[in-house]
């Protein structure tokens, strides 16, 4: 399951030029989906357009965000043999020089091994030096799913240079390809 984080009224992090995270997430997720499908993998996207997936009846932004997350969890949990790949962008305005892609994982095995493969591929592709981290219990989606989950923070929108790269199709494809390479590295180990 490929999750393009945020969407619709919930744009996520915002770059200094006003670019919102949700559109970048969707572009990378769509590239990743196309690559996986090309290789014959069965995929499922949580969203395919810039819209949240909240239920009818959700009125306020808070209700819409809560409904959206619950619907994403339900979609993942109803998918047999799922592995979640959630695509996001980071932001740390207090440290605008911070940059790079970092991978987080939930407590369901083999999420840590999958995350390690993805992080290694991202580090090699982007000349990065980040290490994987276990996801804390505060991220609802990662806590509520019953399958292995990997969350990829593809870069920092608070870093002007990286934000500009993240908005290019070339860099988005590079990220999707690196994520795929990490997945393949893990799946090759498993045979």
ZIQUIQUI-V301052 format. One record per backbone hydrogen bond with DSSP energy under -1.0 kcal/mol. NH is the residue of the N-H (numbers start at 0). CO is the residue of the C=O. If there is no record, write none. Layout:
nh=NH co=CO
nh=NH co=CO
//
This chain:
nh=1 co=43
nh=2 co=84
nh=4 co=2
nh=4 co=86
nh=6 co=9
nh=9 co=6
nh=10 co=8
nh=14 co=18
nh=17 co=14
nh=20 co=12
nh=21 co=10
nh=24 co=20
nh=25 co=21
nh=26 co=22
nh=27 co=23
nh=28 co=24
nh=29 co=25
nh=30 co=26
nh=31 co=27
nh=32 co=28
nh=33 co=29
nh=34 co=30
nh=35 co=31
nh=36 co=32
nh=37 co=33
nh=38 co=34
nh=39 co=36
nh=40 co=35
nh=45 co=1
nh=50 co=48
nh=57 co=54
nh=63 co=59
nh=64 co=60
nh=65 co=61
nh=66 co=62
nh=67 co=63
nh=68 co=64
nh=69 co=65
nh=70 co=66
nh=71 co=67
nh=72 co=68
nh=73 co=69
nh=74 co=70
nh=75 co=71
nh=76 co=72
nh=77 co=73
nh=78 co=75
nh=81 co=78
nh=83 co=147
nh=84 co=0
nh=85 co=149
nh=86 co=2
nh=87 co=151
nh=89 co=154
nh=94 co=91
nh=97 co=94
nh=101 co=152
nh=103 co=150
nh=104 co=132
nh=105 co=148
nh=110 co=107
nh=113 co=109
nh=114 co=110
nh=115 co=111
nh=116 co=112
nh=117 co=113
nh=118 co=114
nh=119 co=115
nh=120 co=116
nh=121 co=117
nh=122 co=118
nh=123 co=119
nh=124 co=120
nh=125 co=121
nh=127 co=122
nh=132 co=102
nh=134 co=104
nh=138 co=135
nh=142 co=138
nh=143 co=139
nh=144 co=140
nh=149 co=83
nh=150 co=103
nh=151 co=85
nh=152 co=101
nh=153 co=87
nh=156 co=89
nh=158 co=155
nh=162 co=158
nh=163 co=159
nh=164 co=160
nh=165 co=161
nh=167 co=164
nh=171 co=167
nh=172 co=168
nh=173 co=169
nh=174 co=170
nh=175 co=171
nh=176 co=172
nh=177 co=173
nh=178 co=174
nh=179 co=175
nh=180 co=176
nh=181 co=177
nh=182 co=178
nh=183 co=179
nh=184 co=180
nh=185 co=181
nh=186 co=182
nh=187 co=183
nh=188 co=184
nh=189 co=185
//
